[in-house]
Each structure stands twice: as C-alpha cells, then as structure tokens.
Amino acid sequence: MPPPSSLLRLSLLSALVLVSGCKKQSEEKPAGTAPTAAAPSATPEAPKAKELKVGLVTDVGGRGDHSFNDSALRGVELWAAGKKLESGRYTDASPEELKETLVQDLASRDIKPLGVIPVVLQSKVAEDYEPNLQLMVDQGVDLTVGIGFTSESAMETVAKRNPDAKFVLVDSAIVGADGKPYTLPNVRTVVFREEQGSFLVGALAGLATQSGKLGFVGGMEVPLIKKFETGFRAGVAATNPKATVLVNYTGSFDNVAAGKQVGQDMVSKGADVIYQAAGSDGLGVIQAVKEARAAKKNVFVIGVDSDQSPLAPEAVLTSMVKRVDLAVYEAVRDLRDGKLTGGDVVLGLKEGGITYAPVRLEFPGREAAVQKVEELRAKIVAGEIQVPSHPSQLTAPATP
C-alpha cells in the first residue's frame, strides 16, 4: 500500500488529467458543424408612463359638504383617478358610477380616468392650509390643488417657496400686498362667474314664488359670496320686480346649526324660495326647508355648487352648479398632456363652468318658467345681458 503522500500525488494527477480532457472536448467541435447561435435576448419593454400624483387640500368645509369640496374631490378621485373612497381606502369606481355624474353637457367632454394617484388632506381650520400645501410638495406630488378663496394667502406663500412645484388654486386669484391680482408662473388660478348662474336660479325663483318673498343665505360676507347674492337678486328682479329678497349671512362655512337657524327664520318670515351659498352651513338651510315641507308648508330651497337634490329630493327646486370638478379635472388632464401653465382661468355659462341643475319639482307655470330661464341663459352667453356682480350695481337694496 503506497504511503499517504503517494496517494495524494496520484489523486491530484488524476484530477488534472480529467480537467484537461474535459476542456479539450469542449474546445473541439465536429467538422462541418455550424457554430451554435447565441440565444436571442428578450425584447426590452417600453418604459411605463409615470403615474402622476395629484394632491388636493380641502377648505374647512371638508369632505362631505355635498357642495364645493365634494365637487373638487369628484374631479380628482372619481374622474381623474377612477377611484372612490370606501371605509377609509380607495377602490375602483365602476364605469356606471362615473357616468351617473356626467349630467347635462358633461357627457360630451370626454371625461375618463387619467390613471393618477389621488392624495387628499383635509383642513380643519384656516391655519392648516399652509402646512397642508407644503406637505403635498414634500411628499412629491406632481400637482397640488388648493380649494377655496380662504387658502389664497397660503397658496401664494407655498408657491413662492417652491417655484419648481405646480399648483392650482380654485376660487381665487393670487392677490398682492397692494390688493391687486397678479400671476405666478407655477400657479393656475380658476375663478367662476357665479353671478351668472345665480341670476338664472334667481329668475326661476321669481317665477316660482307664491308669497312674493324670497331668501338668500350666505356664509361669510365676503366679495365672492356677494357675487352669488347680487346675481340672485338681479335674476329675481328680471322676472318678478315686485318680489322681496331677504338676505342673511351666517358668518361661516362650517356651522350646519347656524344655517338651519337662519333658514328657519326666513321660512317664518314668509320666504317660500330660499337660495343658499354657505358651504356646510347650507346643509342646515336645506334641513330647515325640508322640515318645513314636512309640516305642509309650500317652500323650496335652491342648492349651490353641486346638484344638491339628493339631499332632499322633496325640497330642492334646483341648484346653481359651479363646476369645480370640471376645473380640477381639466387641470389634471393638462398636467398629464404637458399643457398645464400658470395664469388665470375664468369660467362662466359660455365656458360650461356654470349652470343650474334640472328643475325636478312641480309648481304652477313650471314649463314656461324653465323656458324663460333658458332664454335668459342664451342672452347671457350671447352677451346681450350683463349680469351685475356687486350689490352697488343693483337698484333695490337688500332686505335684512
């Protein structure tokens, strides 16, 4: 038996021979055999389009106001993202759910989901606006939408601080220290001709009233809401110059109880058609009129910003619709298409940014009244009627 050292040398020698033989076999190919073709590489996939994130900061009215904020949320969540919020999480909305919201001429605007990711922050108090807007930028959203004129100052501050970020401000222009509007290159501002839609529902109210007394309930007494009041009073005067319009302001946009109290007061004073432009306070006005109708009083309420008929089908005569949803959706679509620019956008009846909801309730002379309102609409669009936007342009004073 060889010594262990001899065995080790033999083992190593055998291993070297085996390796050499294997290597030689792999290098030698049979004559006449073509070289093996390399396996084709997989076709590279086209890069996926980036999913855009769109942030929306509500005003203090917040989600669930069935009005201004919910309209903006519809534009971002349902229309742009194709999503709905259920139990605190997003789920896919069905095509039928989207179609249900495309009323009147919206069906012709090719509104369909854009594949964006919605990010929503709710503001509880005015002090939340600036940190919420900044948080959107910090989270890297591609577009930040601020809702409501009360967020104008915060939007101006955050937009200047972040010149590379893109913003949309709905319901206000950017206003400088001198009180004059100006533009920022990274902010699109969208304002509406609320007086035009308010004129139409005022004209309808003037034709629907039986008592000759009507009511207007505003939220905060600011220039924006004065446009609603002015248009409404002008519309009433156009169809019923002898009617009286009672006017009251709650002083807020997030106090349902205050709205209900003012609504009850107007009903007690004989107003039988009440138009509210008061944010969440307006929900209280609707409730007051709903209860009055349940008590067999012949009264109606006119909603605002969104079609509010579902809240009280038996009480809501119509609504002055301000298409915040459309303004937000079109801004998101412009972002996707690389067309979003700063500057001011103004939407009225002619542009489709203002309208009124279908008149679903009956009253004497309803068909003729709706026809008259449509005639007035056509004249406003044609420029034949210039609707006033400030109370100083009216001849009749407001009745407190």
KAQUIVEN-V348983 format. One record per backbone hydrogen bond with DSSP energy under -0.5 kcal/mol. CO is the residue of the C=O (numbers start at 0). NH is the residue of the N-H. If there is no record, write none. Layout:
BEGIN
co=CO nh=NH
co=CO nh=NH
END
This chain:
BEGIN
co=2 nh=5
co=2 nh=6
co=3 nh=7
co=4 nh=8
co=5 nh=9
co=6 nh=10
co=7 nh=11
co=8 nh=12
co=9 nh=13
co=10 nh=14
co=11 nh=15
co=12 nh=16
co=13 nh=17
co=14 nh=18
co=15 nh=19
co=16 nh=20
co=17 nh=21
co=18 nh=22
co=19 nh=23
co=20 nh=24
co=21 nh=25
co=22 nh=26
co=23 nh=27
co=29 nh=32
co=31 nh=33
co=49 nh=51
co=51 nh=53
co=51 nh=116
co=52 nh=54
co=52 nh=141
co=52 nh=142
co=53 nh=118
co=54 nh=144
co=55 nh=57
co=55 nh=120
co=56 nh=146
co=58 nh=61
co=58 nh=122
co=61 nh=64
co=66 nh=70
co=67 nh=71
co=68 nh=72
co=69 nh=73
co=70 nh=74
co=71 nh=75
co=72 nh=76
co=72 nh=77
co=73 nh=78
co=74 nh=79
co=75 nh=80
co=76 nh=82
co=79 nh=113
co=79 nh=114
co=79 nh=115
co=81 nh=92
co=83 nh=85
co=83 nh=90
co=85 nh=88
co=88 nh=85
co=90 nh=83
co=93 nh=97
co=94 nh=98
co=95 nh=99
co=96 nh=100
co=97 nh=100
co=98 nh=101
co=100 nh=102
co=102 nh=105
co=103 nh=106
co=104 nh=107
co=105 nh=108
co=109 nh=111
co=115 nh=117
co=116 nh=53
co=118 nh=55
co=120 nh=57
co=121 nh=123
co=124 nh=127
co=125 nh=128
co=126 nh=130
co=127 nh=131
co=128 nh=132
co=129 nh=133
co=130 nh=134
co=131 nh=135
co=132 nh=136
co=133 nh=137
co=134 nh=138
co=135 nh=140
co=136 nh=139
co=142 nh=54
co=143 nh=145
co=143 nh=167
co=144 nh=56
co=145 nh=147
co=145 nh=169
co=147 nh=150
co=148 nh=151
co=150 nh=154
co=151 nh=155
co=152 nh=156
co=153 nh=157
co=154 nh=158
co=155 nh=159
co=156 nh=160
co=157 nh=161
co=161 nh=164
co=165 nh=143
co=166 nh=187
co=167 nh=145
co=167 nh=169
co=168 nh=170
co=168 nh=189
co=169 nh=147
co=172 nh=174
co=173 nh=181
co=175 nh=178
co=179 nh=175
co=181 nh=173
co=183 nh=186
co=183 nh=342
co=184 nh=341
co=185 nh=166
co=186 nh=188
co=186 nh=342
co=187 nh=168
co=188 nh=344
co=189 nh=170
co=189 nh=171
co=190 nh=346
co=191 nh=193
co=192 nh=195
co=192 nh=196
co=193 nh=197
co=194 nh=198
co=195 nh=199
co=196 nh=200
co=197 nh=201
co=198 nh=202
co=199 nh=203
co=200 nh=204
co=201 nh=205
co=202 nh=206
co=203 nh=207
co=204 nh=208
co=211 nh=243
co=212 nh=271
co=212 nh=272
co=213 nh=245
co=214 nh=274
co=215 nh=217
co=215 nh=247
co=216 nh=276
co=217 nh=249
co=218 nh=250
co=219 nh=221
co=221 nh=225
co=222 nh=226
co=223 nh=226
co=223 nh=227
co=224 nh=228
co=225 nh=229
co=226 nh=230
co=227 nh=231
co=228 nh=232
co=229 nh=233
co=230 nh=234
co=231 nh=235
co=232 nh=236
co=233 nh=237
co=234 nh=238
co=235 nh=238
co=235 nh=239
co=239 nh=242
co=243 nh=213
co=243 nh=245
co=244 nh=398
co=245 nh=215
co=247 nh=217
co=252 nh=279
co=254 nh=258
co=255 nh=259
co=256 nh=260
co=257 nh=261
co=258 nh=262
co=259 nh=263
co=260 nh=264
co=261 nh=265
co=262 nh=266
co=263 nh=267
co=264 nh=268
co=265 nh=270
co=266 nh=269
co=271 nh=299
co=272 nh=214
co=273 nh=275
co=273 nh=301
co=274 nh=216
co=276 nh=218
co=277 nh=280
co=278 nh=281
co=279 nh=282
co=279 nh=283
co=280 nh=283
co=280 nh=284
co=281 nh=285
co=282 nh=286
co=283 nh=287
co=284 nh=288
co=285 nh=289
co=286 nh=290
co=287 nh=291
co=288 nh=292
co=289 nh=293
co=290 nh=294
co=291 nh=296
co=292 nh=295
co=296 nh=298
co=299 nh=273
co=300 nh=302
co=300 nh=316
co=300 nh=317
co=301 nh=275
co=302 nh=319
co=303 nh=305
co=304 nh=321
co=305 nh=307
co=307 nh=310
co=307 nh=311
co=308 nh=311
co=311 nh=314
co=311 nh=315
co=314 nh=300
co=314 nh=316
co=316 nh=359
co=316 nh=360
co=317 nh=302
co=318 nh=320
co=318 nh=356
co=319 nh=304
co=319 nh=321
co=320 nh=322
co=320 nh=354
co=321 nh=323
co=322 nh=326
co=323 nh=327
co=324 nh=328
co=325 nh=329
co=326 nh=330
co=327 nh=331
co=328 nh=332
co=329 nh=333
co=330 nh=334
co=331 nh=335
co=332 nh=336
co=333 nh=338
co=333 nh=339
co=334 nh=337
co=342 nh=188
co=344 nh=190
co=346 nh=192
co=347 nh=351
co=347 nh=352
co=347 nh=353
co=348 nh=351
co=352 nh=322
co=354 nh=320
co=357 nh=359
co=362 nh=365
co=364 nh=368
co=365 nh=369
co=366 nh=370
co=367 nh=371
co=368 nh=372
co=369 nh=373
co=370 nh=374
co=371 nh=375
co=372 nh=376
co=373 nh=377
co=374 nh=378
co=375 nh=379
co=376 nh=380
co=377 nh=381
co=378 nh=383
co=378 nh=384
co=379 nh=382
co=384 nh=386
co=389 nh=392
co=390 nh=393
co=397 nh=399
co=398 nh=246
END
